[in-house]
Amino acid sequence: MAFPTVKPTRADVAVANEISAHVSPGVERAAQTLTWGADEHVLLALSIAGWLYAQRRRPEAKPIANHLLAVSLVTTVLTHILKSVFDQTRPDRLTVRGHWRGIPTSGRARDAFPSGHATHMGALASAAGLLPPGRRHLARGLAIGLSLTRITLLAHWTSDVLAGFALGVTVERLLRPLTLTRPRKERRSQ
């Protein structure tokens, strides 16, 4: 079975070349550490922990905990499905100069599209709309910053990160009516 190949744009290649030519080892180490904040395993663990906490200690937070867990699960599964359908080589496999500067090799070589980290961060940025303004801006800034680490590490092309981020926003918005609306019985009794 032939998989559709996603090719990087000229802008993707230009950004990757600039990064591999100019990013310092210190920035790369920082990005490598920060990128864990957008890792699916970390986010799933946090979502499950938050869900368990809400179930036992904060009943008023159950709807949001349910929503965040559902979003985390759907974005994780969806990115794995899409990565198995689309074929794209990661930029860190196509640049030698970046490895001389210390850029690590990431993930499976042909699983660049879409960025799973950015998908999770897009969902987080969208869900931040449920927060008060100060926290919302902080969460969105964090989500964008963590997504950018994937470009800095040459783990993804810029277009992979943008596509993943948009996918995360879309998933979160599509799940809201399913997970955050009150059941009909509860609405009738009021």
Beta strands, then each sheet from edge to edge (+ up, - down):
end
